[in-house]
Amino acid sequence: MEAPFEASTWDGITGAVYTGYGSAEWLWILVSLALVIAAVVGGWKHEKHAYDAVSKDS
């Protein structure tokens, strides 16, 4: 990743520094989104299976 400033040390750097500055930010956002969607779909399937199992017993 690239830094949004020209410096070889942290001396003199003040304020917030966004570490996501650079090339692969969108890749990690898409990976995170895919993982969230997978977790939601997996949880939904598990809950439906558990609900159906309890409904059959009642």
C-alpha distance matrix in Angstrom:
0.0 3.7 6.6 9.6 12.0 13.2 14.3 14.6 15.9 16.1 19.6 20.3 17.3 19.2 18.8 16.4 12.6 10.9 8.0 7.6 6.6 4.9 6.6 8.0 9.4 12.9 13.0 12.9 15.3 17.6 17.6 18.5 21.1 22.6 23.0 24.7 27.0 27.9 28.8 30.9 32.7 33.3 34.7 36.8 38.3 39.0 40.7 42.8 43.9 44.8 46.7 48.6 49.6 51.0 52.7 54.6 55.9 57.3
3.7 0.0 3.8 6.5 8.6 9.8 11.5 12.4 14.1 14.5 17.6 17.9 15.1 17.2 17.2 15.2 11.5 10.5 8.6 8.8 6.4 5.3 8.1 10.6 11.5 14.8 15.7 15.9 17.7 20.2 20.7 21.4 23.8 25.5 26.1 27.6 29.8 31.0 31.8 33.8 35.7 36.4 37.7 39.7 41.4 42.2 43.7 45.7 47.0 47.9 49.6 51.6 52.7 54.0 55.6 57.7 59.0 60.3
6.6 3.8 0.0 3.8 5.4 7.4 8.8 10.4 11.6 11.4 14.4 14.3 11.4 13.5 13.7 12.1 8.5 8.5 7.5 9.1 6.7 7.6 11.1 13.3 13.4 16.9 18.2 17.8 19.2 22.1 22.7 22.9 25.2 27.4 27.8 28.8 31.3 32.7 33.2 35.0 37.2 38.0 38.9 41.0 42.9 43.5 44.8 47.0 48.4 49.1 50.7 52.9 54.0 55.1 56.7 58.9 60.1 61.2
9.6 6.5 3.8 0.0 3.8 7.1 9.5 12.2 13.3 12.7 14.9 13.9 10.9 12.4 12.3 11.1 8.0 8.3 8.9 10.0 7.0 8.7 12.3 14.9 14.3 17.4 19.4 19.2 20.0 23.0 24.1 24.1 26.0 28.5 29.1 29.8 32.1 33.9 34.4 35.9 38.2 39.3 40.0 41.9 44.0 44.8 45.8 48.0 49.7 50.3 51.7 53.9 55.3 56.2 57.7 60.0 61.3 62.2
12.0 8.6 5.4 3.8 0.0 3.8 6.2 9.5 10.7 10.5 12.2 11.0 8.8 11.1 12.0 11.9 9.4 10.9 11.5 13.4 10.6 12.1 15.5 18.2 17.9 21.1 23.0 22.7 23.6 26.7 27.6 27.5 29.6 32.1 32.6 33.2 35.7 37.4 37.8 39.3 41.7 42.7 43.4 45.4 47.5 48.1 49.2 51.4 53.0 53.6 55.0 57.3 58.6 59.4 61.0 63.4 64.6 65.5
13.2 9.8 7.4 7.1 3.8 0.0 3.8 7.1 9.3 10.4 11.6 11.1 9.9 13.0 14.8 15.2 12.6 14.3 14.3 16.3 13.5 14.2 17.3 20.2 20.5 23.8 25.2 25.1 26.5 29.3 30.0 30.3 32.5 34.7 35.2 36.1 38.6 40.0 40.5 42.3 44.5 45.3 46.2 48.3 50.3 50.9 52.1 54.4 55.8 56.4 58.0 60.2 61.4 62.3 64.0 66.3 67.4 68.4
14.3 11.5 8.8 9.5 6.2 3.8 0.0 3.8 5.6 7.3 8.4 8.8 8.3 12.0 14.4 15.1 12.8 15.1 14.8 17.4 15.3 16.3 19.4 21.9 22.2 25.7 26.8 26.3 27.9 30.9 31.2 31.2 33.8 35.9 36.0 37.0 39.7 41.0 41.2 43.1 45.5 46.0 46.8 49.1 51.0 51.4 52.6 55.1 56.4 56.8 58.5 60.9 61.8 62.7 64.5 66.8 67.7 68.8
14.6 12.4 10.4 12.2 9.5 7.1 3.8 0.0 3.8 7.1 8.6 10.5 10.4 14.2 16.7 17.2 14.8 16.9 15.8 18.6 17.0 17.5 20.4 22.5 23.2 26.8 27.5 26.8 28.8 31.7 31.6 31.7 34.6 36.5 36.3 37.6 40.4 41.3 41.5 43.7 46.0 46.2 47.1 49.6 51.3 51.5 52.9 55.5 56.5 56.9 58.8 61.1 61.8 62.8 64.9 66.9 67.8 69.0
15.9 14.1 11.6 13.3 10.7 9.3 5.6 3.8 0.0 3.8 5.4 8.2 8.3 11.9 14.8 15.6 13.6 16.3 15.4 18.7 17.7 18.9 22.0 23.7 23.9 27.7 28.4 27.2 29.1 32.2 31.9 31.6 34.6 36.6 36.1 37.2 40.2 41.1 41.0 43.2 45.7 45.8 46.3 49.0 50.8 50.8 52.1 54.8 55.9 56.0 57.9 60.4 61.0 61.8 63.9 66.1 66.8 67.9
16.1 14.5 11.4 12.7 10.5 10.4 7.3 7.1 3.8 0.0 3.8 6.2 5.5 8.6 11.4 12.3 11.0 14.1 13.7 17.3 16.7 18.6 21.9 23.4 23.0 26.7 27.7 26.2 27.7 31.0 30.8 30.2 33.0 35.3 34.7 35.4 38.6 39.6 39.2 41.3 44.0 44.2 44.4 47.1 49.1 49.0 50.0 52.9 54.1 54.0 55.8 58.4 59.0 59.6 61.8 64.1 64.7 65.7
19.6 17.6 14.4 14.9 12.2 11.6 8.4 8.6 5.4 3.8 0.0 3.8 5.6 8.5 12.1 14.0 13.4 16.9 17.1 20.6 19.8 21.8 25.2 26.9 26.4 30.1 31.3 29.8 31.1 34.5 34.5 33.7 36.5 38.9 38.2 38.8 42.0 43.2 42.7 44.6 47.4 47.7 47.8 50.4 52.6 52.4 53.3 56.2 57.5 57.3 59.0 61.7 62.4 62.8 65.0 67.4 67.9 68.8
20.3 17.9 14.3 13.9 11.0 11.1 8.8 10.5 8.2 6.2 3.8 0.0 3.8 6.2 9.9 12.5 12.5 16.1 17.1 20.5 19.3 21.6 25.2 27.1 26.3 29.8 31.4 30.1 31.0 34.5 34.8 33.9 36.4 39.1 38.7 39.0 42.1 43.6 43.1 44.7 47.6 48.1 48.2 50.6 52.9 52.9 53.6 56.4 57.9 57.8 59.3 62.1 62.9 63.3 65.2 67.8 68.4 69.1
17.3 15.1 11.4 10.9 8.8 9.9 8.3 10.4 8.3 5.5 5.6 3.8 0.0 3.8 7.0 9.0 8.7 12.3 13.5 16.8 15.8 18.4 22.0 23.7 22.7 26.2 27.9 26.4 27.2 30.8 31.2 30.2 32.6 35.4 35.0 35.2 38.3 39.9 39.4 41.0 43.9 44.5 44.6 46.9 49.3 49.3 50.0 52.8 54.3 54.3 55.7 58.4 59.4 59.8 61.7 64.2 64.9 65.6
19.2 17.2 13.5 12.4 11.1 13.0 12.0 14.2 11.9 8.6 8.5 6.2 3.8 0.0 3.8 6.8 8.2 11.9 13.9 17.1 16.4 19.5 23.3 24.7 23.1 26.4 28.4 26.7 27.0 30.7 31.2 29.9 32.1 35.1 34.6 34.5 37.6 39.4 38.7 40.0 43.1 43.8 43.6 45.8 48.4 48.4 48.8 51.6 53.4 53.1 54.4 57.2 58.2 58.4 60.3 63.0 63.6 64.1
18.8 17.2 13.7 12.3 12.0 14.8 14.4 16.7 14.8 11.4 12.1 9.9 7.0 3.8 0.0 3.8 6.5 9.8 12.5 15.3 15.0 18.5 22.2 23.3 21.2 24.3 26.5 24.7 24.6 28.3 29.1 27.4 29.4 32.6 32.2 31.7 34.8 36.8 36.0 37.1 40.3 41.1 40.8 42.8 45.6 45.7 45.9 48.7 50.6 50.3 51.4 54.3 55.4 55.5 57.3 60.1 60.8 61.1
16.4 15.2 12.1 11.1 11.9 15.2 15.1 17.2 15.6 12.3 14.0 12.5 9.0 6.8 3.8 0.0 3.8 6.4 9.3 11.9 12.2 15.8 19.3 20.1 17.8 20.8 23.0 21.0 20.9 24.6 25.4 23.7 25.6 28.8 28.4 28.0 31.0 33.0 32.3 33.4 36.5 37.4 37.1 39.2 41.9 42.0 42.4 45.1 47.0 46.8 47.9 50.8 51.9 52.1 53.8 56.5 57.3 57.8
12.6 11.5 8.5 8.0 9.4 12.6 12.8 14.8 13.6 11.0 13.4 12.5 8.7 8.2 6.5 3.8 0.0 3.8 6.1 9.0 8.9 12.4 16.0 16.9 15.0 18.3 20.3 18.6 18.9 22.6 23.2 21.9 24.1 27.0 26.8 26.9 29.8 31.6 31.2 32.6 35.5 36.3 36.4 38.5 41.0 41.2 41.9 44.5 46.2 46.3 47.6 50.3 51.4 51.9 53.6 56.1 57.1 57.7
10.9 10.5 8.5 8.3 10.9 14.3 15.1 16.9 16.3 14.1 16.9 16.1 12.3 11.9 9.8 6.4 3.8 0.0 3.8 5.5 6.1 9.8 13.1 13.6 11.4 14.6 16.7 15.0 15.2 18.8 19.6 18.5 20.5 23.4 23.4 23.5 26.3 28.2 28.0 29.3 32.1 33.0 33.3 35.3 37.7 38.2 38.9 41.3 43.1 43.4 44.6 47.2 48.4 49.0 50.6 53.2 54.2 54.9
8.0 8.6 7.5 8.9 11.5 14.3 14.8 15.8 15.4 13.7 17.1 17.1 13.5 13.9 12.5 9.3 6.1 3.8 0.0 3.8 5.4 8.2 11.3 11.4 9.8 13.5 14.8 13.0 14.0 17.5 17.7 16.9 19.5 22.0 21.8 22.4 25.3 26.7 26.7 28.4 31.0 31.6 32.2 34.4 36.5 36.9 38.0 40.4 41.9 42.3 43.8 46.2 47.3 48.1 49.9 52.2 53.2 54.2
7.6 8.8 9.1 10.0 13.4 16.3 17.4 18.6 18.7 17.3 20.6 20.5 16.8 17.1 15.3 11.9 9.0 5.5 3.8 0.0 3.8 6.1 8.5 8.3 6.2 9.7 11.3 9.9 10.7 14.0 14.7 14.2 16.5 19.0 19.2 19.9 22.5 24.1 24.4 26.0 28.4 29.3 30.0 32.0 34.1 34.8 35.9 38.1 39.7 40.3 41.8 44.0 45.3 46.2 47.8 50.1 51.4 52.3
6.6 6.4 6.7 7.0 10.6 13.5 15.3 17.0 17.7 16.7 19.8 19.3 15.8 16.4 15.0 12.2 8.9 6.1 5.4 3.8 0.0 3.8 7.2 8.7 7.4 10.7 12.7 12.3 13.0 16.0 17.2 17.2 19.1 21.5 22.2 23.0 25.2 26.9 27.6 29.1 31.2 32.4 33.3 35.1 37.1 38.0 39.2 41.2 42.9 43.7 45.0 47.2 48.5 49.6 51.0 53.3 54.7 55.6
4.9 5.3 7.6 8.7 12.1 14.2 16.3 17.5 18.9 18.6 21.8 21.6 18.4 19.5 18.5 15.8 12.4 9.8 8.2 6.1 3.8 0.0 3.7 6.3 6.7 9.7 11.1 11.7 13.0 15.4 16.4 17.3 19.1 21.0 22.1 23.3 25.3 26.7 27.9 29.5 31.2 32.4 33.7 35.5 37.1 38.2 39.7 41.5 43.0 44.1 45.5 47.4 48.8 50.1 51.5 53.6 55.1 56.3
6.6 8.1 11.1 12.3 15.5 17.3 19.4 20.4 22.0 21.9 25.2 25.2 22.0 23.3 22.2 19.3 16.0 13.1 11.3 8.5 7.2 3.7 0.0 3.8 5.9 7.9 8.7 10.3 12.0 13.4 14.5 16.1 17.8 19.2 20.6 22.2 23.7 25.0 26.6 28.3 29.6 30.8 32.5 34.1 35.5 36.8 38.5 40.1 41.4 42.8 44.3 46.0 47.4 48.9 50.2 52.1 53.8 55.1
8.0 10.6 13.3 14.9 18.2 20.2 21.9 22.5 23.7 23.4 26.9 27.1 23.7 24.7 23.3 20.1 16.9 13.6 11.4 8.3 8.7 6.3 3.8 0.0 3.8 5.6 5.3 6.6 8.9 10.2 10.8 12.6 14.5 15.6 16.9 18.7 20.3 21.3 22.9 24.8 26.1 27.1 28.8 30.6 31.9 33.1 34.9 36.5 37.7 39.1 40.7 42.3 43.7 45.3 46.7 48.5 50.2 51.5
9.4 11.5 13.4 14.3 17.9 20.5 22.2 23.2 23.9 23.0 26.4 26.3 22.7 23.1 21.2 17.8 15.0 11.4 9.8 6.2 7.4 6.7 5.9 3.8 0.0 3.8 5.5 5.5 6.4 8.8 10.1 10.8 12.5 14.4 15.6 16.8 18.6 20.1 21.4 22.9 24.6 25.8 27.2 28.8 30.5 31.7 33.1 34.9 36.4 37.6 39.0 40.8 42.3 43.6 44.9 47.0 48.6 49.7
12.9 14.8 16.9 17.4 21.1 23.8 25.7 26.8 27.7 26.7 30.1 29.8 26.2 26.4 24.3 20.8 18.3 14.6 13.5 9.7 10.7 9.7 7.9 5.6 3.8 0.0 3.8 5.5 5.0 6.1 8.5 9.8 10.4 12.2 14.2 15.2 16.4 18.2 19.9 21.0 22.4 24.0 25.6 26.8 28.5 30.1 31.4 32.8 34.5 35.9 37.1 38.8 40.5 42.0 43.0 45.0 46.9 48.0
13.0 15.7 18.2 19.4 23.0 25.2 26.8 27.5 28.4 27.7 31.3 31.4 27.9 28.4 26.5 23.0 20.3 16.7 14.8 11.3 12.7 11.1 8.7 5.3 5.5 3.8 0.0 3.8 5.5 5.2 6.2 8.6 9.9 10.6 12.4 14.3 15.4 16.5 18.4 20.1 21.1 22.3 24.3 25.8 27.0 28.5 30.2 31.6 32.9 34.5 36.0 37.5 39.0 40.7 41.9 43.6 45.5 46.8
12.9 15.9 17.8 19.2 22.7 25.1 26.3 26.8 27.2 26.2 29.8 30.1 26.4 26.7 24.7 21.0 18.6 15.0 13.0 9.9 12.3 11.7 10.3 6.6 5.5 5.5 3.8 0.0 3.8 5.4 4.9 6.0 8.4 9.7 10.5 12.2 14.1 15.1 16.4 18.3 19.9 20.8 22.3 24.2 25.6 26.7 28.3 30.1 31.4 32.6 34.2 36.0 37.3 38.8 40.2 42.1 43.7 45.0
15.3 17.7 19.2 20.0 23.6 26.5 27.9 28.8 29.1 27.7 31.1 31.0 27.2 27.0 24.6 20.9 18.9 15.2 14.0 10.7 13.0 13.0 12.0 8.9 6.4 5.0 5.5 3.8 0.0 3.8 5.5 5.1 6.1 8.6 9.9 10.6 12.3 14.2 15.4 16.6 18.4 19.8 21.1 22.5 24.4 25.7 26.9 28.6 30.3 31.5 32.7 34.6 36.2 37.5 38.7 40.8 42.5 43.5
17.6 20.2 22.1 23.0 26.7 29.3 30.9 31.7 32.2 31.0 34.5 34.5 30.8 30.7 28.3 24.6 22.6 18.8 17.5 14.0 16.0 15.4 13.4 10.2 8.8 6.1 5.2 5.4 3.8 0.0 3.8 5.4 5.0 6.1 8.6 9.8 10.5 12.1 14.2 15.3 16.4 18.0 19.8 20.9 22.4 24.1 25.6 26.9 28.5 30.0 31.3 32.8 34.5 36.1 37.1 39.0 40.9 42.1
17.6 20.7 22.7 24.1 27.6 30.0 31.2 31.6 31.9 30.8 34.5 34.8 31.2 31.2 29.1 25.4 23.2 19.6 17.7 14.7 17.2 16.4 14.5 10.8 10.1 8.5 6.2 4.9 5.5 3.8 0.0 3.8 5.4 5.1 6.3 8.7 10.0 10.5 12.3 14.4 15.4 16.3 18.2 19.9 21.1 22.3 24.2 25.7 26.9 28.4 30.1 31.5 32.9 34.6 35.9 37.7 39.4 40.8
18.5 21.4 22.9 24.1 27.5 30.3 31.2 31.7 31.6 30.2 33.7 33.9 30.2 29.9 27.4 23.7 21.9 18.5 16.9 14.2 17.2 17.3 16.1 12.6 10.8 9.8 8.6 6.0 5.1 5.4 3.8 0.0 3.8 5.4 5.1 6.2 8.7 9.8 10.6 12.4 14.3 15.2 16.4 18.3 20.0 21.0 22.4 24.3 25.8 26.8 28.3 30.2 31.6 32.9 34.3 36.3 37.9 39.1
21.1 23.8 25.2 26.0 29.6 32.5 33.8 34.6 34.6 33.0 36.5 36.4 32.6 32.1 29.4 25.6 24.1 20.5 19.5 16.5 19.1 19.1 17.8 14.5 12.5 10.4 9.9 8.4 6.1 5.0 5.4 3.8 0.0 3.8 5.4 5.1 6.2 8.6 9.9 10.6 12.3 14.1 15.3 16.5 18.4 19.9 21.1 22.5 24.3 25.7 26.8 28.5 30.3 31.6 32.7 34.8 36.6 37.6
22.6 25.5 27.4 28.5 32.1 34.7 35.9 36.5 36.6 35.3 38.9 39.1 35.4 35.1 32.6 28.8 27.0 23.4 22.0 19.0 21.5 21.0 19.2 15.6 14.4 12.2 10.6 9.7 8.6 6.1 5.1 5.4 3.8 0.0 3.8 5.5 5.1 6.1 8.6 9.9 10.5 12.0 14.1 15.3 16.4 18.1 19.8 21.0 22.4 24.1 25.5 26.9 28.5 30.3 31.3 33.1 35.0 36.3
23.0 26.1 27.8 29.1 32.6 35.2 36.0 36.3 36.1 34.7 38.2 38.7 35.0 34.6 32.2 28.4 26.8 23.4 21.8 19.2 22.2 22.1 20.6 16.9 15.6 14.2 12.4 10.5 9.9 8.6 6.3 5.1 5.4 3.8 0.0 3.8 5.4 5.0 6.1 8.6 9.9 10.3 12.0 14.1 15.3 16.2 18.1 19.8 21.0 22.2 24.0 25.6 26.8 28.4 29.9 31.7 33.3 34.7
24.7 27.6 28.8 29.8 33.2 36.1 37.0 37.6 37.2 35.4 38.8 39.0 35.2 34.5 31.7 28.0 26.9 23.5 22.4 19.9 23.0 23.3 22.2 18.7 16.8 15.2 14.3 12.2 10.6 9.8 8.7 6.2 5.1 5.5 3.8 0.0 3.8 5.4 5.1 6.2 8.7 9.8 10.5 12.2 14.3 15.3 16.4 18.3 20.0 20.9 22.2 24.2 25.7 26.9 28.2 30.3 31.9 33.0
27.0 29.8 31.3 32.1 35.7 38.6 39.7 40.4 40.2 38.6 42.0 42.1 38.3 37.6 34.8 31.0 29.8 26.3 25.3 22.5 25.2 25.3 23.7 20.3 18.6 16.4 15.4 14.1 12.3 10.5 10.0 8.7 6.2 5.1 5.4 3.8 0.0 3.8 5.4 5.1 6.1 8.4 9.8 10.5 12.3 14.1 15.3 16.4 18.3 19.9 20.9 22.4 24.3 25.8 26.7 28.7 30.6 31.7
27.9 31.0 32.7 33.9 37.4 40.0 41.0 41.3 41.1 39.6 43.2 43.6 39.9 39.4 36.8 33.0 31.6 28.2 26.7 24.1 26.9 26.7 25.0 21.3 20.1 18.2 16.5 15.1 14.2 12.1 10.5 9.8 8.6 6.1 5.0 5.4 3.8 0.0 3.8 5.5 5.2 5.9 8.4 9.8 10.5 12.1 14.1 15.3 16.4 18.2 19.8 21.1 22.5 24.3 25.5 27.2 29.0 30.5
28.8 31.8 33.2 34.4 37.8 40.5 41.2 41.5 41.0 39.2 42.7 43.1 39.4 38.7 36.0 32.3 31.2 28.0 26.7 24.4 27.6 27.9 26.6 22.9 21.4 19.9 18.4 16.4 15.4 14.2 12.3 10.6 9.9 8.6 6.1 5.1 5.4 3.8 0.0 3.8 5.6 5.1 6.0 8.4 9.9 10.4 12.0 14.1 15.3 16.2 17.9 19.8 21.0 22.4 23.9 25.8 27.3 28.6
30.9 33.8 35.0 35.9 39.3 42.3 43.1 43.7 43.2 41.3 44.6 44.7 41.0 40.0 37.1 33.4 32.6 29.3 28.4 26.0 29.1 29.5 28.3 24.8 22.9 21.0 20.1 18.3 16.6 15.3 14.4 12.4 10.6 9.9 8.6 6.2 5.1 5.5 3.8 0.0 3.8 5.5 5.1 6.0 8.6 9.9 10.5 12.1 14.2 15.2 16.2 18.1 19.9 21.0 22.1 24.3 26.0 27.0
32.7 35.7 37.2 38.2 41.7 44.5 45.5 46.0 45.7 44.0 47.4 47.6 43.9 43.1 40.3 36.5 35.5 32.1 31.0 28.4 31.2 31.2 29.6 26.1 24.6 22.4 21.1 19.9 18.4 16.4 15.4 14.3 12.3 10.5 9.9 8.7 6.1 5.2 5.6 3.8 0.0 3.8 5.5 5.0 6.2 8.6 9.9 10.5 12.3 14.2 15.2 16.4 18.4 20.1 20.9 22.7 24.8 26.0
33.3 36.4 38.0 39.3 42.7 45.3 46.0 46.2 45.8 44.2 47.7 48.1 44.5 43.8 41.1 37.4 36.3 33.0 31.6 29.3 32.4 32.4 30.8 27.1 25.8 24.0 22.3 20.8 19.8 18.0 16.3 15.2 14.1 12.0 10.3 9.8 8.4 5.9 5.1 5.5 3.8 0.0 3.8 5.4 5.2 6.2 8.6 10.0 10.7 12.3 14.2 15.4 16.6 18.5 19.9 21.4 23.2 24.8
34.7 37.7 38.9 40.0 43.4 46.2 46.8 47.1 46.3 44.4 47.8 48.2 44.6 43.6 40.8 37.1 36.4 33.3 32.2 30.0 33.3 33.7 32.5 28.8 27.2 25.6 24.3 22.3 21.1 19.8 18.2 16.4 15.3 14.1 12.0 10.5 9.8 8.4 6.0 5.1 5.5 3.8 0.0 3.8 5.5 5.1 6.1 8.5 9.8 10.4 12.0 14.1 15.3 16.5 18.0 20.0 21.5 22.7
36.8 39.7 41.0 41.9 45.4 48.3 49.1 49.6 49.0 47.1 50.4 50.6 46.9 45.8 42.8 39.2 38.5 35.3 34.4 32.0 35.1 35.5 34.1 30.6 28.8 26.8 25.8 24.2 22.5 20.9 19.9 18.3 16.5 15.3 14.1 12.2 10.5 9.8 8.4 6.0 5.0 5.4 3.8 0.0 3.8 5.5 5.2 6.1 8.6 9.9 10.4 12.1 14.2 15.4 16.2 18.4 20.3 21.2
38.3 41.4 42.9 44.0 47.5 50.3 51.0 51.3 50.8 49.1 52.6 52.9 49.3 48.4 45.6 41.9 41.0 37.7 36.5 34.1 37.1 37.1 35.5 31.9 30.5 28.5 27.0 25.6 24.4 22.4 21.1 20.0 18.4 16.4 15.3 14.3 12.3 10.5 9.9 8.6 6.2 5.2 5.5 3.8 0.0 3.8 5.5 5.2 6.2 8.6 9.9 10.6 12.3 14.4 15.2 16.7 18.8 20.3
39.0 42.2 43.5 44.8 48.1 50.9 51.4 51.5 50.8 49.0 52.4 52.9 49.3 48.4 45.7 42.0 41.2 38.2 36.9 34.8 38.0 38.2 36.8 33.1 31.7 30.1 28.5 26.7 25.7 24.1 22.3 21.0 19.9 18.1 16.2 15.3 14.1 12.1 10.4 9.9 8.6 6.2 5.1 5.5 3.8 0.0 3.8 5.5 5.1 6.1 8.5 9.9 10.6 12.4 14.2 15.6 17.1 18.8
40.7 43.7 44.8 45.8 49.2 52.1 52.6 52.9 52.1 50.0 53.3 53.6 50.0 48.8 45.9 42.4 41.9 38.9 38.0 35.9 39.2 39.7 38.5 34.9 33.1 31.4 30.2 28.3 26.9 25.6 24.2 22.4 21.1 19.8 18.1 16.4 15.3 14.1 12.0 10.5 9.9 8.6 6.1 5.2 5.5 3.8 0.0 3.8 5.4 5.0 6.0 8.4 9.8 10.6 12.0 14.2 15.6 16.7
42.8 45.7 47.0 48.0 51.4 54.4 55.1 55.5 54.8 52.9 56.2 56.4 52.8 51.6 48.7 45.1 44.5 41.3 40.4 38.1 41.2 41.5 40.1 36.5 34.9 32.8 31.6 30.1 28.6 26.9 25.7 24.3 22.5 21.0 19.8 18.3 16.4 15.3 14.1 12.1 10.5 10.0 8.5 6.1 5.2 5.5 3.8 0.0 3.8 5.5 5.1 6.0 8.5 10.0 10.3 12.3 14.5 15.5
43.9 47.0 48.4 49.7 53.0 55.8 56.4 56.5 55.9 54.1 57.5 57.9 54.3 53.4 50.6 47.0 46.2 43.1 41.9 39.7 42.9 43.0 41.4 37.7 36.4 34.5 32.9 31.4 30.3 28.5 26.9 25.8 24.3 22.4 21.0 20.0 18.3 16.4 15.3 14.2 12.3 10.7 9.8 8.6 6.2 5.1 5.4 3.8 0.0 3.8 5.5 5.2 6.2 8.8 9.9 10.8 12.8 14.7
44.8 47.9 49.1 50.3 53.6 56.4 56.8 56.9 56.0 54.0 57.3 57.8 54.3 53.1 50.3 46.8 46.3 43.4 42.3 40.3 43.7 44.1 42.8 39.1 37.6 35.9 34.5 32.6 31.5 30.0 28.4 26.8 25.7 24.1 22.2 20.9 19.9 18.2 16.2 15.2 14.2 12.3 10.4 9.9 8.6 6.1 5.0 5.5 3.8 0.0 3.8 5.5 5.1 6.3 8.6 10.2 11.1 12.8
46.7 49.6 50.7 51.7 55.0 58.0 58.5 58.8 57.9 55.8 59.0 59.3 55.7 54.4 51.4 47.9 47.6 44.6 43.8 41.8 45.0 45.5 44.3 40.7 39.0 37.1 36.0 34.2 32.7 31.3 30.1 28.3 26.8 25.5 24.0 22.2 20.9 19.8 17.9 16.2 15.2 14.2 12.0 10.4 9.9 8.5 6.0 5.1 5.5 3.8 0.0 3.8 5.4 5.2 6.1 8.7 10.1 10.8
48.6 51.6 52.9 53.9 57.3 60.2 60.9 61.1 60.4 58.4 61.7 62.1 58.4 57.2 54.3 50.8 50.3 47.2 46.2 44.0 47.2 47.4 46.0 42.3 40.8 38.8 37.5 36.0 34.6 32.8 31.5 30.2 28.5 26.9 25.6 24.2 22.4 21.1 19.8 18.1 16.4 15.4 14.1 12.1 10.6 9.9 8.4 6.0 5.2 5.5 3.8 0.0 3.8 5.5 5.0 6.3 8.8 10.2
49.6 52.7 54.0 55.3 58.6 61.4 61.8 61.8 61.0 59.0 62.4 62.9 59.4 58.2 55.4 51.9 51.4 48.4 47.3 45.3 48.5 48.8 47.4 43.7 42.3 40.5 39.0 37.3 36.2 34.5 32.9 31.6 30.3 28.5 26.8 25.7 24.3 22.5 21.0 19.9 18.4 16.6 15.3 14.2 12.3 10.6 9.8 8.5 6.2 5.1 5.4 3.8 0.0 3.8 5.5 5.4 6.7 9.2
51.0 54.0 55.1 56.2 59.4 62.3 62.7 62.8 61.8 59.6 62.8 63.3 59.8 58.4 55.5 52.1 51.9 49.0 48.1 46.2 49.6 50.1 48.9 45.3 43.6 42.0 40.7 38.8 37.5 36.1 34.6 32.9 31.6 30.3 28.4 26.9 25.8 24.3 22.4 21.0 20.1 18.5 16.5 15.4 14.4 12.4 10.6 10.0 8.8 6.3 5.2 5.5 3.8 0.0 3.8 5.5 5.2 6.5
52.7 55.6 56.7 57.7 61.0 64.0 64.5 64.9 63.9 61.8 65.0 65.2 61.7 60.3 57.3 53.8 53.6 50.6 49.9 47.8 51.0 51.5 50.2 46.7 44.9 43.0 41.9 40.2 38.7 37.1 35.9 34.3 32.7 31.3 29.9 28.2 26.7 25.5 23.9 22.1 20.9 19.9 18.0 16.2 15.2 14.2 12.0 10.3 9.9 8.6 6.1 5.0 5.5 3.8 0.0 3.8 5.5 5.4
54.6 57.7 58.9 60.0 63.4 66.3 66.8 66.9 66.1 64.1 67.4 67.8 64.2 63.0 60.1 56.5 56.1 53.2 52.2 50.1 53.3 53.6 52.1 48.5 47.0 45.0 43.6 42.1 40.8 39.0 37.7 36.3 34.8 33.1 31.7 30.3 28.7 27.2 25.8 24.3 22.7 21.4 20.0 18.4 16.7 15.6 14.2 12.3 10.8 10.2 8.7 6.3 5.4 5.5 3.8 0.0 3.8 5.6
55.9 59.0 60.1 61.3 64.6 67.4 67.7 67.8 66.8 64.7 67.9 68.4 64.9 63.6 60.8 57.3 57.1 54.2 53.2 51.4 54.7 55.1 53.8 50.2 48.6 46.9 45.5 43.7 42.5 40.9 39.4 37.9 36.6 35.0 33.3 31.9 30.6 29.0 27.3 26.0 24.8 23.2 21.5 20.3 18.8 17.1 15.6 14.5 12.8 11.1 10.1 8.8 6.7 5.2 5.5 3.8 0.0 3.8
57.3 60.3 61.2 62.2 65.5 68.4 68.8 69.0 67.9 65.7 68.8 69.1 65.6 64.1 61.1 57.8 57.7 54.9 54.2 52.3 55.6 56.3 55.1 51.5 49.7 48.0 46.8 45.0 43.5 42.1 40.8 39.1 37.6 36.3 34.7 33.0 31.7 30.5 28.6 27.0 26.0 24.8 22.7 21.2 20.3 18.8 16.7 15.5 14.7 12.8 10.8 10.2 9.2 6.5 5.4 5.6 3.8 0.0
